Amino acid sequence: MNLDTFPSSYKVIKALKTDKKDIFRFYKNQQYAASFIGQDQCYMVKVDQLIIASAIVSGGQEADKFWLLHGLVTDKDQRSKNIASLILHTIISDKNEQKQAKYENLICFADKELQTFYLSNHFISYNTCDEVDQLPVEFKQRMIRYQEKQKNLHCFRCSVID
């Protein structure tokens, strides 16, 4: 996958266990209910030791080739600065110890209004019945639960192996 890089004065870092309280405080201040669901890695951007943007990638309870991207949130005062795109590009290009893509298939559930954002950041719409059936059971059930409350919720997928 060829990722377009863009210069940024912001740096995305991986959270440590010691950052957990600050991460939850950031999400609470942004009025976003975030939680860790298993095999989690949090990516964040800080300015003056304060988190201004964050995202969580979770493998869930099943070891699988799909990873759930959730909690991609930028502080309201920091929006329109491409910080969310920077976080996505960092996650997509992250490598494991064997120098292979850490996340082969990233999926996320987001409002259809965000489709342009995700499509411009290497995701595709992933909503047909056949596509949704390929998701791990845990993520498929999560999507169905979320769609009961949010009718415009769509699934997006980024694959580094396509």
ChimeraX commands (.cxc) that place a marker at each C-alpha (Angstrom):
marker #1 position 0.00,0.00,0.00 radius 0.5
marker #1 position 1.36,3.38,-0.99 radius 0.5
marker #1 position 0.58,5.88,1.73 radius 0.5
marker #1 position 0.76,9.52,0.85 radius 0.5
marker #1 position 2.78,11.24,3.51 radius 0.5
marker #1 position 2.27,14.81,4.43 radius 0.5
marker #1 position 4.43,17.02,6.59 radius 0.5
marker #1 position 3.14,17.56,10.07 radius 0.5
marker #1 position 4.37,19.26,13.19 radius 0.5
marker #1 position 2.49,16.62,15.19 radius 0.5
marker #1 position 3.92,13.26,16.20 radius 0.5
marker #1 position 1.83,10.15,16.79 radius 0.5
marker #1 position 3.01,8.03,19.70 radius 0.5
marker #1 position 1.90,4.70,21.11 radius 0.5
marker #1 position 0.38,4.94,24.54 radius 0.5
marker #1 position 1.92,3.20,27.51 radius 0.5
marker #1 position 0.01,1.58,30.36 radius 0.5
marker #1 position 0.83,4.64,32.44 radius 0.5
marker #1 position -1.15,6.78,29.95 radius 0.5
marker #1 position -4.42,4.92,30.58 radius 0.5
marker #1 position -5.93,7.42,33.03 radius 0.5
marker #1 position -5.03,10.34,30.76 radius 0.5
marker #1 position -6.57,8.54,27.78 radius 0.5
marker #1 position -9.87,7.97,29.58 radius 0.5
marker #1 position -9.83,11.58,30.81 radius 0.5
marker #1 position -9.30,12.79,27.22 radius 0.5
marker #1 position -12.24,10.74,25.94 radius 0.5
marker #1 position -14.45,11.87,28.82 radius 0.5
marker #1 position -13.60,15.51,28.12 radius 0.5
marker #1 position -14.53,14.94,24.47 radius 0.5
marker #1 position -17.82,13.34,25.58 radius 0.5
marker #1 position -16.86,10.05,23.95 radius 0.5
marker #1 position -17.36,6.70,25.68 radius 0.5
marker #1 position -14.22,4.72,24.89 radius 0.5
marker #1 position -13.16,1.37,26.26 radius 0.5
marker #1 position -10.50,-1.22,25.70 radius 0.5
marker #1 position -11.92,-4.50,24.39 radius 0.5
marker #1 position -8.90,-6.80,24.10 radius 0.5
marker #1 position -5.49,-6.81,22.44 radius 0.5
marker #1 position -5.58,-3.01,22.43 radius 0.5
marker #1 position -3.07,-0.47,21.24 radius 0.5
marker #1 position -3.75,3.23,21.64 radius 0.5
marker #1 position -2.17,5.83,19.38 radius 0.5
marker #1 position -2.22,9.46,20.42 radius 0.5
marker #1 position -0.93,12.95,19.75 radius 0.5
marker #1 position 0.11,15.17,22.64 radius 0.5
marker #1 position 0.81,18.89,22.82 radius 0.5
marker #1 position 2.43,20.16,26.01 radius 0.5
marker #1 position 1.81,16.76,27.65 radius 0.5
marker #1 position -1.94,16.96,26.92 radius 0.5
marker #1 position -3.61,14.47,24.60 radius 0.5
marker #1 position -5.23,16.29,21.68 radius 0.5
marker #1 position -6.14,13.23,19.58 radius 0.5
marker #1 position -6.35,9.51,20.06 radius 0.5
marker #1 position -7.40,6.25,18.43 radius 0.5
marker #1 position -7.61,2.67,19.67 radius 0.5
marker #1 position -6.96,-0.47,17.65 radius 0.5
marker #1 position -8.36,-3.66,19.19 radius 0.5
marker #1 position -8.01,-7.29,18.22 radius 0.5
marker #1 position -10.93,-8.23,20.41 radius 0.5
marker #1 position -11.17,-11.57,22.14 radius 0.5
marker #1 position -10.42,-13.66,19.06 radius 0.5
marker #1 position -6.97,-13.73,17.51 radius 0.5
marker #1 position -7.87,-12.94,13.94 radius 0.5
marker #1 position -6.72,-11.00,10.93 radius 0.5
marker #1 position -9.25,-8.23,11.56 radius 0.5
marker #1 position -8.57,-5.33,13.90 radius 0.5
marker #1 position -11.17,-2.81,15.04 radius 0.5
marker #1 position -10.26,0.85,14.83 radius 0.5
marker #1 position -12.36,2.85,17.28 radius 0.5
marker #1 position -12.22,5.97,19.36 radius 0.5
marker #1 position -10.62,8.09,16.62 radius 0.5
marker #1 position -11.23,11.45,18.27 radius 0.5
marker #1 position -9.57,14.83,17.91 radius 0.5
marker #1 position -10.04,17.61,20.44 radius 0.5
marker #1 position -12.68,20.03,19.19 radius 0.5
marker #1 position -10.17,22.92,19.16 radius 0.5
marker #1 position -7.66,20.90,17.11 radius 0.5
marker #1 position -9.89,19.72,14.26 radius 0.5
marker #1 position -9.24,20.52,10.57 radius 0.5
marker #1 position -5.48,20.09,11.04 radius 0.5
marker #1 position -5.21,16.59,9.48 radius 0.5
marker #1 position -4.36,15.07,12.86 radius 0.5
marker #1 position -6.89,12.24,12.47 radius 0.5
marker #1 position -5.45,11.42,9.03 radius 0.5
marker #1 position -1.95,11.44,10.51 radius 0.5
marker #1 position -3.04,8.95,13.18 radius 0.5
marker #1 position -4.67,6.70,10.56 radius 0.5
marker #1 position -1.57,6.75,8.35 radius 0.5
marker #1 position 0.61,5.89,11.35 radius 0.5
marker #1 position -1.63,2.95,12.29 radius 0.5
marker #1 position -1.85,1.65,8.72 radius 0.5
marker #1 position 1.92,1.79,8.24 radius 0.5
marker #1 position 2.81,0.29,11.66 radius 0.5
marker #1 position 4.96,-2.84,11.46 radius 0.5
marker #1 position 5.47,-5.82,13.75 radius 0.5
marker #1 position 8.80,-7.34,14.81 radius 0.5
marker #1 position 9.04,-9.20,11.48 radius 0.5
marker #1 position 8.68,-5.88,9.60 radius 0.5
marker #1 position 5.27,-6.92,8.30 radius 0.5
marker #1 position 2.10,-4.89,8.55 radius 0.5
marker #1 position 0.91,-5.03,12.14 radius 0.5
marker #1 position -2.76,-4.76,11.13 radius 0.5
marker #1 position -3.65,-6.66,7.94 radius 0.5
marker #1 position -7.31,-5.64,7.96 radius 0.5
marker #1 position -8.51,-2.61,9.86 radius 0.5
marker #1 position -12.24,-2.08,10.16 radius 0.5
marker #1 position -14.16,0.73,11.72 radius 0.5
marker #1 position -17.79,1.62,12.22 radius 0.5
marker #1 position -18.59,5.24,11.50 radius 0.5
marker #1 position -21.46,7.45,10.46 radius 0.5
marker #1 position -21.99,7.60,6.71 radius 0.5
marker #1 position -21.22,11.35,6.92 radius 0.5
marker #1 position -17.58,10.37,7.49 radius 0.5
marker #1 position -17.38,8.28,4.32 radius 0.5
marker #1 position -15.37,10.89,2.39 radius 0.5
marker #1 position -12.84,11.08,5.24 radius 0.5
marker #1 position -12.33,7.32,5.42 radius 0.5
marker #1 position -12.26,6.82,1.65 radius 0.5
marker #1 position -9.59,9.52,1.37 radius 0.5
marker #1 position -7.53,7.66,3.99 radius 0.5
marker #1 position -7.25,4.28,2.23 radius 0.5
marker #1 position -10.45,2.70,3.55 radius 0.5
marker #1 position -13.21,1.23,1.42 radius 0.5
marker #1 position -16.89,0.86,2.17 radius 0.5
marker #1 position -17.45,-2.65,3.55 radius 0.5
marker #1 position -21.19,-3.01,3.95 radius 0.5
marker #1 position -22.56,-5.79,1.76 radius 0.5
marker #1 position -23.97,-8.84,3.53 radius 0.5
marker #1 position -21.11,-10.97,2.17 radius 0.5
marker #1 position -18.50,-8.50,3.44 radius 0.5
marker #1 position -20.05,-8.17,6.89 radius 0.5
marker #1 position -20.30,-11.99,7.12 radius 0.5
marker #1 position -16.48,-12.14,6.82 radius 0.5
marker #1 position -16.02,-10.17,10.02 radius 0.5
marker #1 position -15.15,-12.05,13.20 radius 0.5
marker #1 position -18.35,-12.87,15.12 radius 0.5
marker #1 position -17.45,-10.47,17.93 radius 0.5
marker #1 position -17.10,-7.50,15.56 radius 0.5
marker #1 position -20.13,-8.46,13.48 radius 0.5
marker #1 position -22.30,-8.60,16.62 radius 0.5
marker #1 position -20.85,-5.29,17.80 radius 0.5
marker #1 position -21.73,-3.68,14.45 radius 0.5
marker #1 position -25.31,-5.00,14.57 radius 0.5
marker #1 position -25.73,-3.68,18.14 radius 0.5
marker #1 position -24.40,-0.27,17.18 radius 0.5
marker #1 position -26.60,-0.09,14.07 radius 0.5
marker #1 position -29.70,-0.60,16.21 radius 0.5
marker #1 position -28.98,2.80,17.78 radius 0.5
marker #1 position -27.24,4.50,14.86 radius 0.5
marker #1 position -29.03,3.80,11.59 radius 0.5
marker #1 position -26.42,5.62,9.46 radius 0.5
marker #1 position -23.54,3.53,10.79 radius 0.5
marker #1 position -21.35,2.01,8.09 radius 0.5
marker #1 position -18.43,-0.37,8.13 radius 0.5
marker #1 position -15.17,0.70,6.48 radius 0.5
marker #1 position -12.14,-1.50,5.86 radius 0.5
marker #1 position -8.50,-0.84,5.11 radius 0.5
marker #1 position -6.48,-3.82,3.95 radius 0.5
marker #1 position -2.72,-3.71,3.55 radius 0.5
marker #1 position -2.74,-7.08,1.77 radius 0.5
marker #1 position -5.09,-6.19,-1.11 radius 0.5
marker link #1:1,2 radius 0.2
marker link #1:2,3 radius 0.2
marker link #1:3,4 radius 0.2
marker link #1:4,5 radius 0.2
marker link #1:5,6 radius 0.2
marker link #1:6,7 radius 0.2
marker link #1:7,8 radius 0.2
marker link #1:8,9 radius 0.2
marker link #1:9,10 radius 0.2
marker link #1:10,11 radius 0.2
marker link #1:11,12 radius 0.2
marker link #1:12,13 radius 0.2
marker link #1:13,14 radius 0.2
marker link #1:14,15 radius 0.2
marker link #1:15,16 radius 0.2
marker link #1:16,17 radius 0.2
marker link #1:17,18 radius 0.2
marker link #1:18,19 radius 0.2
marker link #1:19,20 radius 0.2
marker link #1:20,21 radius 0.2
marker link #1:21,22 radius 0.2
marker link #1:22,23 radius 0.2
marker link #1:23,24 radius 0.2
marker link #1:24,25 radius 0.2
marker link #1:25,26 radius 0.2
marker link #1:26,27 radius 0.2
marker link #1:27,28 radius 0.2
marker link #1:28,29 radius 0.2
marker link #1:29,30 radius 0.2
marker link #1:30,31 radius 0.2
marker link #1:31,32 radius 0.2
marker link #1:32,33 radius 0.2
marker link #1:33,34 radius 0.2
marker link #1:34,35 radius 0.2
marker link #1:35,36 radius 0.2
marker link #1:36,37 radius 0.2
marker link #1:37,38 radius 0.2
marker link #1:38,39 radius 0.2
marker link #1:39,40 radius 0.2
marker link #1:40,41 radius 0.2
marker link #1:41,42 radius 0.2
marker link #1:42,43 radius 0.2
marker link #1:43,44 radius 0.2
marker link #1:44,45 radius 0.2
marker link #1:45,46 radius 0.2
marker link #1:46,47 radius 0.2
marker link #1:47,48 radius 0.2
marker link #1:48,49 radius 0.2
marker link #1:49,50 radius 0.2
marker link #1:50,51 radius 0.2
marker link #1:51,52 radius 0.2
marker link #1:52,53 radius 0.2
marker link #1:53,54 radius 0.2
marker link #1:54,55 radius 0.2
marker link #1:55,56 radius 0.2
marker link #1:56,57 radius 0.2
marker link #1:57,58 radius 0.2
marker link #1:58,59 radius 0.2
marker link #1:59,60 radius 0.2
marker link #1:60,61 radius 0.2
marker link #1:61,62 radius 0.2
marker link #1:62,63 radius 0.2
marker link #1:63,64 radius 0.2
marker link #1:64,65 radius 0.2
marker link #1:65,66 radius 0.2
marker link #1:66,67 radius 0.2
marker link #1:67,68 radius 0.2
marker link #1:68,69 radius 0.2
marker link #1:69,70 radius 0.2
marker link #1:70,71 radius 0.2
marker link #1:71,72 radius 0.2
marker link #1:72,73 radius 0.2
marker link #1:73,74 radius 0.2
marker link #1:74,75 radius 0.2
marker link #1:75,76 radius 0.2
marker link #1:76,77 radius 0.2
marker link #1:77,78 radius 0.2
marker link #1:78,79 radius 0.2
marker link #1:79,80 radius 0.2
marker link #1:80,81 radius 0.2
marker link #1:81,82 radius 0.2
marker link #1:82,83 radius 0.2
marker link #1:83,84 radius 0.2
marker link #1:84,85 radius 0.2
marker link #1:85,86 radius 0.2
marker link #1:86,87 radius 0.2
marker link #1:87,88 radius 0.2
marker link #1:88,89 radius 0.2
marker link #1:89,90 radius 0.2
marker link #1:90,91 radius 0.2
marker link #1:91,92 radius 0.2
marker link #1:92,93 radius 0.2
marker link #1:93,94 radius 0.2
marker link #1:94,95 radius 0.2
marker link #1:95,96 radius 0.2
marker link #1:96,97 radius 0.2
marker link #1:97,98 radius 0.2
marker link #1:98,99 radius 0.2
marker link #1:99,100 radius 0.2
marker link #1:100,101 radius 0.2
marker link #1:101,102 radius 0.2
marker link #1:102,103 radius 0.2
marker link #1:103,104 radius 0.2
marker link #1:104,105 radius 0.2
marker link #1:105,106 radius 0.2
marker link #1:106,107 radius 0.2
marker link #1:107,108 radius 0.2
marker link #1:108,109 radius 0.2
marker link #1:109,110 radius 0.2
marker link #1:110,111 radius 0.2
marker link #1:111,112 radius 0.2
marker link #1:112,113 radius 0.2
marker link #1:113,114 radius 0.2
marker link #1:114,115 radius 0.2
marker link #1:115,116 radius 0.2
marker link #1:116,117 radius 0.2
marker link #1:117,118 radius 0.2
marker link #1:118,119 radius 0.2
marker link #1:119,120 radius 0.2
marker link #1:120,121 radius 0.2
marker link #1:121,122 radius 0.2
marker link #1:122,123 radius 0.2
marker link #1:123,124 radius 0.2
marker link #1:124,125 radius 0.2
marker link #1:125,126 radius 0.2
marker link #1:126,127 radius 0.2
marker link #1:127,128 radius 0.2
marker link #1:128,129 radius 0.2
marker link #1:129,130 radius 0.2
marker link #1:130,131 radius 0.2
marker link #1:131,132 radius 0.2
marker link #1:132,133 radius 0.2
marker link #1:133,134 radius 0.2
marker link #1:134,135 radius 0.2
marker link #1:135,136 radius 0.2
marker link #1:136,137 radius 0.2
marker link #1:137,138 radius 0.2
marker link #1:138,139 radius 0.2
marker link #1:139,140 radius 0.2
marker link #1:140,141 radius 0.2
marker link #1:141,142 radius 0.2
marker link #1:142,143 radius 0.2
marker link #1:143,144 radius 0.2
marker link #1:144,145 radius 0.2
marker link #1:145,146 radius 0.2
marker link #1:146,147 radius 0.2
marker link #1:147,148 radius 0.2
marker link #1:148,149 radius 0.2
marker link #1:149,150 radius 0.2
marker link #1:150,151 radius 0.2
marker link #1:151,152 radius 0.2
marker link #1:152,153 radius 0.2
marker link #1:153,154 radius 0.2
marker link #1:154,155 radius 0.2
marker link #1:155,156 radius 0.2
marker link #1:156,157 radius 0.2
marker link #1:157,158 radius 0.2
marker link #1:158,159 radius 0.2
marker link #1:159,160 radius 0.2
marker link #1:160,161 radius 0.2
marker link #1:161,162 radius 0.2
view
